[in-house]
Amino acid sequence: MASPSVENRTDAPASNGVRVRIAPSPTGDPHVGTAYIALFNYAFARKEGGTFLLRIEDTDRSRSRAASEEAILRALRWIGLSWDEGPDVGGRFGPYRQSERAAIYRQHTETLIERGRAYRCFCTPERLDNLRAKQRAEKAKPGYDGHCRDIDPAEAKRRAASGEPHTVRLATPSEGSTVFVDRLRGEVDIANSQIDDQVLLKSDGFPTYHLANVVDDRLMEISHVIRAEEWISSTPKHVMLYDAFGWDPPVWIHMPLLRNPDKSKISKRKYPVSIDYYRDAGILPHALLNFLAIMGWSFGGDREKFTLEEMIDVFSWDRVSLGGPVFDPGKLRWLNEKYLHDLSDQELVDALLSWRLGREHLLRIAPLMRQRMKRLDEFIPATEYFFSGDLDYSSVADKLKIGDVAKKDVSKAILTLIERYEAMPAWTAENLEQTSRAYCEETGYKTKHVFMLLRLLVTGRKASPPLFDTMAVVGKDLTRRRLRLGAQFIASHRGPAS
């Protein structure tokens, strides 16, 4: 694509040094995929003597949470990664939260409209819903039909000034193709007919991922965009934006996706994907980091155990394999065992104390157990489930039920509750109880049956401290893991038909 010239440009990169970034969205738990991509950005930056920055992509105001941002930063630090610039450490290219950069995106959107590379769209949500329904019915290619593209720009500007709700869309070419070079894959050619006029600026004045991503990468002088391969299909839109602004694009590097053993994309429904789960389950941070490093990348020879510093010393993109790396928890446990066996006695004690045998976690358990003990030696056997990972439900299999509800419906109820818990604003005993009671009222299930089922699945016992206080202390990730495994156990367990 030809790039139009931009005169007196003041936003051109000031240096040719390596600058890379990780840009998570604070809309959920800290994901192992985020750590995986962050690791390769970090290793490359350190190998080249460059800069690694962290940017928070929080323009989805309905889903972004400050607590999620805090959790992501905490998890990345726990695993052993740090950044040179970011919302918590500052830097000369801030602010590093996209929600604080709205005026920048609006200014750049106006530039695109003035150049005829973007246009205002006044289509209502109802029209767009009807368009999608019609395309599904006709089995046509989904995408925007360009309804507002030919509105006279002066008329569109007048309508916008009058307060009429609108978005701004990228004016994409309908013919030809967009070509870019990926460092790992070579030349990638995608037909423009596969790309519709994407929304750049939403009706609330906030940008979509595509606009904010390109503008921020340019203004923050990002030299290499290293991200997961799922973004390859979006890259032509970004190439078009760079062209529309008259900017040179960065180097594109799309890492292979983490896969389940069946080659499907990893998801929480098969294996835990939260970094916090692996922390709480007793995985050492350097073992997890090492495990992520061997996902699609080879140290050399048959060596699989190495430090982050050793990885940086030999780092090269030529060592990346594009075959989908398999995220195998068994391999992670094997690697973690190797690290555990290498610890000195003092290091092992320190690791235990920084895990769940530390003062902070014990202070959460103590109030629940104080009135339930007669001697200190009762504490360990009475609280085992606060420290363990997965539980064995075979001894309570006949009790895992909700009255006379069929097993498949009991399993479904648990999975539904997990979804309700995941939607809670915070993992607290109050929220857990409120959500659980609301579900029982909605379904007609008796609380005594549902609550006992939850107790058995979370603790493996019929008696425990107050249920929801216990779930709060066990924690979000281990609780969800146990409930999910419990649902699978109930669905597959061969017991009396119900």
PyMOL commands that set and color helices and strands:
alter all, ss='L'
color gray80, all
select helices_A, chain A and resi 32-48+66-79+98-100+102-114+125-137+153-161+192-194+209-219+229-245+275-280+285-293+308-313+317-319+329-342+345-354+359-372+376-382+384-386+394-399+407-422+429-443+447-459+467-474+476-492
alter helices_A, ss='H'
color red, helices_A
select strands_A, chain A and resi 19-22+51-54+118-121+167-170+177-182+186-191+199-201+224-228+251-255
alter strands_A, ss='S'
color yellow, strands_A
deselect
rebuild
show_as cartoon
